[in-house]
Amino acid sequence: MKFAVGLLATAALLLVASPARAGGDFLDLAAGNGRVWFVGEPGVREFDARTGRLLASPQLVGAAYPLSVAMAGGAVWVASVENGYLDGTLTRIDERTRKTRVLWRKANHSVQYVAAGAGGVWVLIGSTTAPVRTRIARFSLAGQLSRSWSIPDAGRIAADATGCWISTDHRLLHIDPGGRIHHVLRARLGDLTTGAGAVWLPQGRSIVRIDERTGRTRTLHTGQLRLSGFQHDLAAGDGALWALSNSGAHTTLVRIDQRSGRRTGHIDIPGSADALIVKPQVIWVATVIVPLSRTAPGYTVIRIDSRTLRTAVLAHLD
């Protein structure tokens, strides 16, 4: 099952006003405890972070297409959709037992993003019922829904110890751990990321940095970024910003100085990269590759040394 532009236009883009490439796939990654978790069209996969050995393939209940994944509280949290974004589920997978539990499911509501932070898990939920709206929900690490907020045009979320950050069509919002909503600044929809004491919001030819302690903003002029608008194309870590610059079936991983916005390095990645996360000394990227000899895509999880930019394929999925 693929969500190309035509299908997105009928449902998903009513909920989240984000660009998508024709024929693109939604992929996402999470890493921790010596494991890498992949979600996408092939389903959910757990790999050994050192050897790439497949450890588990948990089957989700009533969730045809997993979109987003996060790790928190000894569990893996997966946001999924089905029926062309008309329905969806939030699923909790126990890291030790791999048992799955559906925490949230409601007709005509899709679960599109999940992020962990401030002692909980934050979820972006879209609705197809009139009026079309989006909500941000917070779940405890035990899986209980604790609160939700109506934010009609929410499109991307990120979370950390300060709470949940929401990028909408025209503004950046913040929900603090106490549940208060703050208007941070006016800005176009972008793929949020947190790290290095700041929130980072790409804006086409620049990245806005919001200091989490002082609230001060600064614009880094980066030049054209060409982010795909999928799950995670920007990350902060290991003393730099990292961006996936896409051009058709070709992707460049760009390293950007956090102070000046200057590009300090890059490497080419085969295929179309749709997910990026950074951990100490290592970067993980998930890509879609369509061989010339067939129409069905393949998927790879790539490990990159953040110091040398040397790459290695951790795993391949058909």
N, C-alpha and C positions, 0 to 999 in steps of 0.2 A: 504494500500500500504506500503510495507516494502522495505528498501534498504539494502539488505544483501550483503555479499562480492561479490557474482557473478555479481550483477547488478552494484555495485560500480566499479568493474573492467572494465566494458564496457564503462563507461563515466566519473563518478566522479573522479576516481583516475587518469585519464588523466589530470584532472584540478588541483586537490589538492592531493599531495602525503602524505596522512595521513592514519594511520592504522585504521581498523574497525573490530569489532567483528562480527562473523557470526550471523545473525539474530538480530543485534543490531538496535536501533532506534536513530534517531537524535532528541533530545529534547533541549529546551532552556527555560530560565526564565528571567524575568525582574521584578523589584519591585520598588515601589515608590508611594507616595501620598496615603498610606493605601491600595494599590492594589498590587496583584501579577498577572503577565501575563505569561501564559504557551503557548508554541507552540510545535507542534509535529504531529504525525500521526493523532490524533483526531481533529486537527485543531488549532484554536486560542481560548483561554479561559481567561476570566478575573475573578479573585476571590477577595473577601474581605480578606485582610491580617490578620484580627483578627478572623473572624468567619469561613472563608472558603466558604462562600455563593457564588454561581455562580452569577456573575453580568451581564456578556455579553458573547456572542459567535459570534463575527463578522465573516462574510463570506467573504473570499478573492476571488477576481475575477481573473480567469486564473492562479491560483496558487495552484496546487494540494497538495504540501507538504511544509509547512512552516518549515524552518530550524533554523532561528536565529531571536532574538528580542532585541530591545533596546528602552529606553525611553528618550525623549529629546524634549524640546520646546513645551510642552503641548500635545505631541502625542506619539503614540507607532509605532515603525518602524519595519516592518517584511520583512525578506529576504526569498524568497520561490523559489522552483524549480518545474518543471513538465516535463513530457515525458522523464523520466530517465536522468535528468540533462541536457537535450538538450535546455530547455528554462527556463525562470523564471521571477519573478517580484519583485520590491521593492514597498511595500505598506505602506502608512501612515494612521494610525487610530487616529482620533481626540479623545483625552481622555474625553472630555466633551460630545460630541454628538455621539461618536462611529462610525461616518461616515468614510468609507474607500475610499481611493483615490490611484489608481495605479500611481506611479511617474515614473517608468521606466520599460520598457519591450522591448526586442529585440530578434528576432529569432536567435536560435543557441547560446544564451547566458544565463547562469544561474546565479542567485543572491544567493550567498552562505553564506555570513556573513555580519552582520551589527553591527556597534559600534558607540557610541556617544562621542564627545569630541571636544574641541577647537572651540566651537560655531557652530558645524556642525555635520553631520552624515556621516560616512565613510562606504563604501560598497565594498566587494570583489566580483568581477564579473569574471566568467570564460567563455571561448569561446570554442566551438567544431570545429570551422572552422580552417583550416590549415593556418598558423602554430598555434597549440594549445597554447593559452596564457591566462594570467590572468591580470586583471586591478584593480586598486584601484580608486574608484570614491568618490568625496566629494559632498554632497548635503547641501544646506542651510537648516535652521530649517523650512523655509517656503516650502521646497520641491523642490527647483530648483537645477539642476545639475550645479555646479560651475566649476569643473575641474576633470580631470582623469589622471592617470599615468599608463603607461605600466610597469608591474612588472611580467615577464613571469612565475616565479615559486612561486608566493605568495600562502601561505597555511593557515595561521591564522592571524587575526588582533585583536588589542586592541586599544582603544583610551582614551585619557584624555585631560587635559588642554594643554599639550605640543604637541598635534597632534596625528598622527596615527603611530602605531608600527606594523611592518609586519614581520612575521616569514616565511622564504622561505626554500627551500631544504637545503641550505648551509649557510645562513647568516640571520642576523637580521638587518632590515632597519627601518628608521624613517623618516616620512614626517612631517616637522614642520608646524606651522600655516601659514607661508609664502609660503608653497608649495615646499620647497627645500627637496630633498631626501638625507639622510645621511646614509652611511654604518657604522653600529655600531660595529658589530663583526661577526666573522665566528662561526656558531653554527648550529646544526641540527634542523630540523623542530620541533616546540613544541607549546603547548597550552599557549599562552601569557596571562598575566594578569597584571594589574597596581594597585598600591596602596602603601600607606606608603612612598610616595616620590620616588618610584622606579618602574622599569619594571622587571618582573620575568619570566624567560624562563626555563622550565623544560628540562632536558637532560638525561633522563633515570634513572641514579643513583645520580643525583645532580640537583640543581636549580641555574641558573645564575641570580645574582641580578645586575641591571644596575641603578646606581644612576641618577635620572633625572636632578639634578642640576649640578653635577660635571662630569657625564659621566663615572665615575669609575665603574669597574666591580668586582664582588666578587663571588666565587663559594661556594655554601653551599652543603656539602656532606650529602645527605639525605638517601642513600641506595636506593634500587629498589623501584620506585614509582608505577609502573603498572597502569599508566594512560591509559584510554581507547582510547584517540585520537579523541574523539567526540567534542561536542561544547565547554563546559567549565568545565574542571576537576580540575582547580587550581584557587584559589582566595586569595586575600590579604585583611585583614580587622580585626578590633578588636584586634590589636596587635599580629597577628599570620598569618601564611600561612595555607591554608586549601586545602587538596588534596583528590580526590576520587580515591582510590586504588581499582581496579576491578579485580575479579577473577571469571570468568564465571557469574553465576547468583547471586553472592555475592559481596557486596561492603563494604569497610571500609572508613569512613571519618577520615582522619588523620590530627591532629593539629601539626604544625611544627614551631619551634622557628625561628623568622625572622633573628636572628643574627648568630646562630650556625648551623641551619639546623637540630637540634635534635628534635625528635618526642616527644611531650609533652602530648599527649592524643589521644584517638581514640574511635570511636563507630562503631558498626556494623549496616548496613542499609540493610533491605531486598530488594531483587531484584537487578537490574542492574541500577546504578545511572549514568545519562548521562548529568546532568546540575547542576551547583553549583554557587550560588552568596552569597555574604556576605554583610549585612547591619549592622548598629549599634545594637549590642546585639542579632542579629538573623542571622541564616543561612538558606537559602532555597535550597532544593535539589529536583530534579525531577527524578523519577525512573520508570523503566519498570518492571512489574511483570507478569510472565506467570504461572498461576495456573496449577497444574498437571491435572486437570479435563478438560482442554480445550486448544486449540491452540492459540486463540486470546488473546493478552496481555491486561493487565490493566496498568494504569498509576497512580502514586501518586505524590502529591506535599507535601513534608515534611518540617515542621518548626522545627529548632533546636536552643535551647538556647546556645549561644556561650560561656557562662560562665560555665553552669552546664552540657552541652551536653545532656540535656534531649530533647527527640524528641516527636513530635505530628504530626499526619497526618492532614494536612490542607484540602486536597481534594483528591478525587479518581475519575478517569475517566475510562470508559470502551471503 
